[in-house]
Amino acid sequence: MILSRNCYINSPKRIARFPRRSYIEKSLLNPPVILALPTIRAAALAGRIKWRYHALLRAHQRGITRAQALQVLRTGETIERRPRAKPYPRCLLMAMVEPHRPLYVAVAYDRGRDYLHVITVHWLDPRKLEDPWTRK
């Protein structure tokens, strides 16, 4: 049997078409996971953090230390949430690490293992953000 792009199953005897699920059916089957600040802070304080290679590379390029990123995880506020992101729900946190210089940390949360994944870190980019709290 071969599963094609149109959701047909080709077999020697018959061709059956499976109906596609609507957006509402998908949302009922896979409810979004809301990533709460207390959950992020608890994992950060317990040290359950996995630093992705990309985050470490960008932090080095941008002159950001792990201590500064940890400060954002412990004291930052949520700017953006992506509860349906795959494989884990994600959010963007922001805190003023230096005076008048906000630092952003993108994290994903693995609820099964109770770990935070730091995806990337960056300073305020005026081309992408109007002010520290609003995207363009």
Phi, psi and omega in degrees: 000142180235132177263115183266179181297330184270016179063036174261146171251119180266116174231161181299331186269320185206164175240120181246140178251128177265134179291144177283149179278143178282168179300322181293317178298318179297319182291330177286325180284326181236080181293147180291147177262119180276122181270107185268149179300319178301325178294315180296314182294322179297316179294321180292317180293328179278352179081018180271073183230134172246124181268117178290152180302318181300318180296317180293320179296312180293323178299317179295316180295327185261003178071037181251131180268163176295325179298321178294318178295320178296324177298321177295318180296325183276329187236355187286170176243155182281128178260319184218145176232141175230080186292339181261009180297147180248143002277347181229152176296144185236161172206162179247124180251152179219141173209152176278100181278317175244156180302128178061027178220094181284144177246137181247139177228123176265125182231153172238151183238121176268101185292327181296320180258355181058051180233146171265141173245115177278117186271311178202162177225143178200158175276173177299128176248109183297341177286335183256332184236135178290311175221179184301344185247353188231130174279153177282000000 
